[in-house]
Amino acid sequence: MNLKNFVLESYDEMKNKVTWPKFSFLQNSAVLVLVASLIFALFIGVVDLGFENVMTWFYDLF
């Protein structure tokens, strides 16, 4: 299989055989990922802050 044939068949497959999602679906998915990432980051930040306070309290005992 030569390079030209590969490129032509790849282009045909991407254009005619692949089902591409609608733009609105991609927007909704992006918003969902953004919100989930922010919630996860806030959760990790709160856990880190709590752990820092516990370790500071523990080391201040000694």
N, C-alpha and C positions, 0 to 999 in steps of 0.2 A: 504494500500500500504506500503510494508516494505522498508527499506532503500536500500537494495541491488537492488530491482526492480527499485526504483527511480533512483539510480545511473546509472544502465544499460540503462534505457530509456532516461535519460538525455544525456548520452554519444552518444547514437544512434542518437538522435535528433541533437546534435551539429555537428556530423560528416556527416550525410546524408541529413538533412532537412534544414540546415542553409546555406544561400548563403553568402559566405565570399568575401569581396572585394579583388581585385588584389593589390599586393604590390605597384605597380606604382601609382595606384589611392590613396592609403594611403599616399605615399610620396608627391604627388601633394597637397593633402588636408592639410598635415602638413605644407608644405611650405606656402600655402595660409593663414593658421591660424597664422603662425609666422609673415608674412608680415603685415597682418591686425592688429595684436597685436602691432607691432612696430609702425605702422602709428598712431594707436589710442593712444599709450603711448606718442608719440611725440606731438600729438595734445593736449592732456591733460597737458603735460609739458608746452607748449607754453601758453595755457590759464591760467595755474597757475602762470607762470612768469608774464604775463600781469596783472593778478589780484593783484599780490604782488606789482607790480610797481604802479598801480592805488591806492592801499590802502596806500602805503608809501607816495605818493604825497598828498593824502587826509589828512593823519595825520600830515604831515609837514605843512599844512596850519594853523593848530591850535597850 
